Amino acid sequence: MTLATLSDVLQPALREGYAVAGLVTLGWEDMRAYVAAAEAEDCPVILQAGPSCRKHTPLPVLGAMFRHLAEAASVPVVAHLDHGYTFDECKAALDCGFTSLMFDGSRKPLDQNIEETARIAEMAHAAGMSCEGEIGFVGYDGGEQSNGTDPDEAARFVRETQVDAMAISVGNVHLQQDQSGGLDEARIGAIEAVTDVPLVIHGGSGVPAEQRRKLALQTSICKFNIGTELRMVFGQALRQSLEADPDRFDRVQLLKDVEHPIQVAARPILRNLKL
């Protein structure tokens, strides 16, 4: 069994200078493809269940799926709750077998974010699990605007919450469909100068692959969340499968056709962050 916590995979990354991919999952096919890709690249992987995934599939089912895959995997697999918004939701994830919680209090006033994140980190640590928090707000492409992370507030956040990893806002946005953007490396440097925890980039799909690799090897950024980039592969592969045979209707066959392209696309993403 290679079920791991977030700290299990991020602390070695912080010490040795690389990063681990947090891959956003939406169903069984992409979960299985991501684990297969990680095994092929001989590296850990973080399977993430975000809000849209949880709307589609209940937490107990997701926890069982993640743990089933981890038990048979040859590499460390983290069962991670992405963007948990309440204490009760985070507690439910722990009860369902998740090994890592990401509590998102980034829209809240700083004091409230610190207080609530600290409470959830304490709960996770008491269960032997990990907690990721977020300071500064990461916006959405074409939607809510970002609020960049202040280094002094980040230092206080780490000190008072005792999180195992910290998500930061440094030019990254969620749901970006191209890599035309880039991260603010000066702000990243200022944040890592006053903190000592692994840093996390949400919205990693919008970060150029070259910059992802540079930051993985040279900074405290130890986790890049990747979702949109691979969702686009899923959609394209599904369209190709349907167009290849307009009479095809079998769900199992259609999704089987999609799984391999996702695995192929995930491998270079994982490889790019390795030493």
C-alpha positions as CSV (number, residue, x, y, z in Angstrom):
1,M,0.0,0.0,0.0
2,T,1.4,3.4,-1.0
3,L,-1.2,5.7,0.4
4,A,0.6,8.9,1.5
5,T,0.0,12.2,3.1
6,L,0.8,15.5,1.5
7,S,3.7,16.0,3.9
8,D,5.0,12.5,2.9
9,V,5.5,13.7,-0.7
10,L,6.2,17.4,-0.3
11,Q,8.8,17.4,2.4
12,P,11.3,15.3,0.3
13,A,10.4,17.6,-2.7
14,L,11.3,20.7,-0.5
15,R,14.6,19.2,0.7
16,E,15.7,17.9,-2.7
17,G,14.4,20.6,-5.0
18,Y,11.5,19.3,-7.2
19,A,7.8,19.4,-7.2
20,V,4.8,17.0,-7.3
21,A,1.7,17.4,-9.5
22,G,-1.7,17.7,-7.9
23,L,-3.9,16.4,-10.6
24,V,-7.6,17.4,-10.5
25,T,-9.8,14.4,-10.9
26,L,-13.4,14.2,-12.2
27,G,-13.9,10.5,-12.5
28,W,-12.6,6.9,-12.4
29,E,-10.9,7.1,-15.8
30,D,-8.8,10.1,-15.1
31,M,-7.9,8.9,-11.6
32,R,-6.7,5.6,-13.0
33,A,-4.8,7.3,-15.9
34,Y,-3.0,9.6,-13.5
35,V,-1.8,6.7,-11.2
36,A,-0.7,4.8,-14.3
37,A,1.2,7.8,-15.5
38,A,2.9,8.3,-12.1
39,E,3.9,4.7,-12.1
40,A,5.4,5.0,-15.6
41,E,7.4,8.0,-14.5
42,D,8.2,6.5,-11.1
43,C,7.1,9.6,-9.1
44,P,4.4,10.4,-6.5
45,V,1.1,11.8,-7.5
46,I,-1.6,13.8,-5.6
47,L,-5.2,12.9,-6.6
48,Q,-7.4,15.9,-6.0
49,A,-11.2,16.0,-5.5
50,G,-12.3,19.5,-6.0
51,P,-15.8,21.1,-5.6
52,S,-17.1,20.1,-9.0
53,C,-15.9,16.5,-8.6
54,R,-17.6,16.3,-5.2
55,K,-20.9,17.6,-6.7
56,H,-20.8,14.7,-9.1
57,T,-19.6,12.0,-6.8
58,P,-20.0,11.7,-3.0
59,L,-17.0,12.0,-0.7
60,P,-17.3,8.4,0.6
61,V,-17.1,7.1,-2.9
62,L,-14.2,9.3,-3.8
63,G,-12.3,8.3,-0.7
64,A,-12.8,4.6,-1.5
65,M,-11.7,5.1,-5.1
66,F,-8.5,7.0,-4.2
67,R,-7.6,4.4,-1.5
68,H,-8.3,1.5,-3.8
69,L,-5.9,2.9,-6.4
70,A,-3.3,3.7,-3.8
71,E,-3.3,0.3,-2.4
72,A,-2.4,-1.3,-5.7
73,A,0.1,1.5,-6.8
74,S,3.9,1.2,-6.8
75,V,4.3,4.9,-6.1
76,P,3.0,7.2,-3.3
77,V,-0.5,8.4,-3.9
78,V,-2.1,11.2,-1.9
79,A,-5.9,11.3,-1.4
80,H,-6.4,15.1,-1.3
81,L,-9.5,17.2,-0.7
82,D,-9.1,20.3,-2.9
83,H,-10.8,23.6,-1.9
84,G,-12.7,22.4,1.2
85,Y,-14.7,25.4,2.3
86,T,-16.0,24.4,5.8
87,F,-14.8,22.5,8.9
88,D,-17.6,20.0,8.5
89,E,-16.6,19.2,4.8
90,C,-13.0,18.8,5.8
91,K,-13.9,16.5,8.7
92,A,-16.1,14.4,6.4
93,A,-13.2,14.0,4.0
94,L,-11.0,12.7,6.8
95,D,-13.7,10.3,7.9
96,C,-14.0,9.1,4.3
97,G,-10.3,8.2,4.1
98,F,-8.7,11.3,2.6
99,T,-5.1,11.8,3.8
100,S,-4.8,15.5,3.0
101,L,-7.1,18.5,3.3
102,M,-6.9,21.8,1.5
103,F,-9.0,24.3,3.4
104,D,-9.7,27.4,1.3
105,G,-10.4,30.5,3.5
106,S,-8.8,32.8,1.0
107,R,-12.0,34.9,0.4
108,K,-12.3,35.6,4.2
109,P,-10.6,38.3,6.3
110,L,-7.1,37.4,7.3
111,D,-7.8,36.8,11.0
112,Q,-10.8,34.5,10.2
113,N,-8.8,32.6,7.5
114,I,-6.0,32.0,10.0
115,E,-8.3,31.0,12.8
116,E,-10.3,28.5,10.7
117,T,-7.3,27.1,8.9
118,A,-5.5,26.5,12.2
119,R,-8.5,24.6,13.5
120,I,-8.6,22.4,10.5
121,A,-4.8,21.8,10.5
122,E,-5.1,20.8,14.1
123,M,-7.8,18.3,13.3
124,A,-5.8,16.9,10.4
125,H,-2.6,16.6,12.4
126,A,-4.5,14.8,15.3
127,A,-5.5,12.2,12.7
128,G,-1.9,11.9,11.3
129,M,-2.9,13.7,8.1
130,S,-1.8,16.9,6.3
131,C,-3.4,20.3,5.7
132,E,-2.8,22.9,3.0
133,G,-4.1,26.4,3.4
134,E,-4.3,29.4,1.1
135,I,-3.3,33.0,1.7
136,G,-4.1,35.6,-1.0
137,F,-6.9,34.8,-3.5
138,V,-6.3,33.0,-6.7
139,G,-8.9,34.2,-9.2
140,Y,-10.5,32.6,-12.3
141,D,-9.9,33.2,-15.9
142,G,-12.6,35.5,-17.1
143,G,-14.1,35.6,-13.6
144,E,-13.2,36.7,-10.1
145,Q,-10.0,38.7,-9.9
146,S,-7.0,37.6,-7.9
147,N,-5.7,39.2,-4.8
148,G,-1.9,38.7,-4.6
149,T,-0.3,37.2,-1.5
150,D,1.4,39.6,0.8
151,P,4.7,38.1,2.1
152,D,4.3,39.5,5.6
153,E,0.8,38.0,5.9
154,A,2.1,34.7,4.5
155,A,4.7,34.6,7.2
156,R,2.1,35.1,9.9
157,F,-0.3,32.6,8.2
158,V,2.3,29.8,8.3
159,R,3.4,30.6,11.9
160,E,-0.2,30.7,13.3
161,T,-1.9,28.0,11.3
162,Q,0.9,25.4,11.3
163,V,-0.1,24.3,7.8
164,D,1.9,21.7,6.0
165,A,1.8,23.6,2.7
166,M,0.6,27.0,1.6
167,A,-1.1,28.0,-1.6
168,I,-0.2,31.4,-2.8
169,S,-1.4,34.0,-5.4
170,V,1.4,35.2,-7.6
171,G,-0.1,35.7,-11.0
172,N,-1.7,32.3,-11.3
173,V,-5.4,31.9,-12.1
174,H,-7.8,29.0,-12.2
175,L,-9.3,27.6,-15.5
176,Q,-6.8,29.2,-17.9
177,Q,-6.8,27.3,-21.2
178,D,-3.4,28.5,-22.5
179,Q,0.0,29.2,-21.1
180,S,0.2,32.8,-22.1
181,G,0.6,34.0,-18.5
182,G,3.4,33.6,-16.1
183,L,4.2,33.9,-12.4
184,D,5.6,36.8,-10.4
185,E,9.0,35.4,-9.5
186,A,10.0,38.4,-7.4
187,R,6.9,37.9,-5.2
188,I,7.6,34.2,-4.9
189,G,11.1,35.0,-3.7
190,A,9.8,37.4,-1.1
191,I,7.4,34.9,0.2
192,E,9.8,32.0,0.4
193,A,12.3,34.3,2.2
194,V,10.0,34.5,5.2
195,T,8.4,31.1,5.2
196,D,9.7,27.5,5.5
197,V,6.8,25.4,4.2
198,P,6.2,23.9,0.7
199,L,4.5,26.4,-1.5
200,V,1.6,25.5,-3.8
201,I,0.5,27.0,-7.2
202,H,-3.2,26.6,-8.0
203,G,-4.1,27.1,-11.6
204,G,-0.9,25.5,-12.8
205,S,-2.3,24.8,-16.3
206,G,-1.8,28.5,-17.1
207,V,1.8,28.5,-16.2
208,P,4.3,27.9,-19.0
209,A,5.9,24.5,-18.7
210,E,9.4,26.0,-18.8
211,Q,8.6,28.2,-15.8
212,R,6.9,25.4,-13.9
213,R,10.1,23.4,-14.2
214,K,12.4,26.3,-13.3
215,L,10.4,27.1,-10.2
216,A,10.1,23.4,-9.2
217,L,13.9,23.1,-9.2
218,Q,14.9,26.5,-7.9
219,T,12.2,27.6,-5.3
220,S,10.1,26.3,-2.5
221,I,7.2,25.7,-4.8
222,C,6.7,21.9,-4.4
223,K,3.2,21.4,-5.8
224,F,1.6,22.5,-9.0
225,N,-2.2,21.9,-9.4
226,I,-3.1,20.9,-12.9
227,G,-6.7,20.5,-14.1
228,T,-7.8,22.4,-17.2
229,E,-4.8,21.2,-19.2
230,L,-5.9,17.6,-18.8
231,R,-9.6,18.3,-18.9
232,M,-9.0,19.6,-22.4
233,V,-7.3,16.4,-23.4
234,F,-10.3,14.4,-22.1
235,G,-12.7,16.5,-24.1
236,Q,-10.7,16.2,-27.3
237,A,-10.2,12.5,-27.0
238,L,-13.9,12.0,-26.3
239,R,-14.9,14.0,-29.4
240,Q,-12.4,12.0,-31.5
241,S,-13.8,8.7,-30.3
242,L,-17.4,9.8,-31.2
243,E,-16.4,11.2,-34.5
244,A,-14.5,8.0,-35.5
245,D,-17.7,6.1,-35.2
246,P,-20.9,8.2,-35.0
247,D,-22.9,5.0,-34.2
248,R,-20.9,4.3,-31.1
249,F,-22.9,4.5,-27.9
250,D,-21.3,2.2,-25.3
251,R,-20.1,4.3,-22.4
252,V,-17.4,1.8,-21.4
253,Q,-15.9,1.8,-24.8
254,L,-16.0,5.5,-25.1
255,L,-14.3,6.1,-21.8
256,K,-11.8,3.4,-22.5
257,D,-10.8,5.3,-25.6
258,V,-10.3,8.4,-23.5
259,E,-8.2,6.9,-20.7
260,H,-5.0,6.2,-22.6
261,P,-4.7,9.8,-24.1
262,I,-5.1,11.2,-20.6
263,Q,-2.3,9.0,-19.3
264,V,0.0,9.9,-22.3
265,A,-0.7,13.6,-21.6
266,A,-0.1,13.4,-17.9
267,R,3.3,11.8,-18.2
268,P,5.3,14.8,-19.5
269,I,3.6,17.0,-16.9
270,L,4.8,14.8,-14.1
271,R,8.2,14.3,-15.7
272,N,8.7,18.1,-16.1
273,L,8.6,18.6,-12.3
274,K,11.1,15.9,-11.4
275,L,14.8,16.1,-10.8
